[in-house]
Amino acid sequence: MPDAVHLKLPNGRGIDFKIRRSGRAKSIWLRVTPRDGLVVTVPPGVTRPEVLRLVAGKSDWVARHLDALEAARLSGSSAVKRRPSRLEFLALGESWNIDYRETQSASLAARTEGQGRVSISGAIGQVEDCHAALRRWLMRYAKDRLGGLLDEVARETRLHYSALTVRNQRSRWGSCTHDGRISLNAKLLFLPPEQVRYVMVHELCHTLEHNHSARFWSAVRRFEPDLDRLHADMRGAWKLIPDWAYHG
């Protein structure tokens, strides 16, 4: 379980955040998501005082991202309580309309009704049930489309992977095992193409280097010269994800 922390920043602002310990983490990683707020992921051995000092040292970054998150919430404060009417898949340049149909069925089903239209039918009265049906549809569609995008990047870079899994992860865009099995987050469909490509290049380069060493980053930069900007942009990419796409 993550540690819940309250910290008063040097500017006097009090914030609440979570410390999540991970055996896979190589360094301390700060992220802000609509669902969890500020989460600090740390590798084994990092102490709580060390985390507090680091967060305090990044108070401007933390405040800026928390303020942006709050502004997004205020601009659409009831979004999570509504049934979405539209999907915007920036990765594919696609817009989808969502239709809701009340039927006698006790269950809910989301189906593709031609290009650009999703139909959710059944007992549509509970908003969270509609969100869950839409997440199931998102998973199916992402499995269908992300594989093709990954194959394009693999051909371009001449890097090979052994298998692809698509998941609806809360805090990871992707991962790669030692035997070349890549996992991608279905929510990548909501990101711009250049960010999706960056994630795929990142994971494909793990088939060469199973770490985040200088050699690994050199490999990534070889295929993505704009590495530094894209790496920084990914910290705010979670703001593009609609609340309903997270597990309830």
Secondary structure, 3 states (H helix, E strand, C coil): CCEEEEEECCCCCEEEEEEEECCCCCCCEEEEECCCEEEEEECCCCCHHHHHHHHHHCHHHHHHHHHHHHHHHHHCCCHHHCCCCEEEECCCCEEEEEEEEECCCCCEEEEECCCCEEEEEECCCCHHHHHHHHHHHHHHHHHHHHHHHHHHHHHHHCCCCCEEEEECCCCCCEEECCCCEEEEEHHHHHCCHHHHHHHHHHHHHCCCCCCCCHHHHHHHHHHCCCHHHHHHHHHHHHHHCCHHHCCC
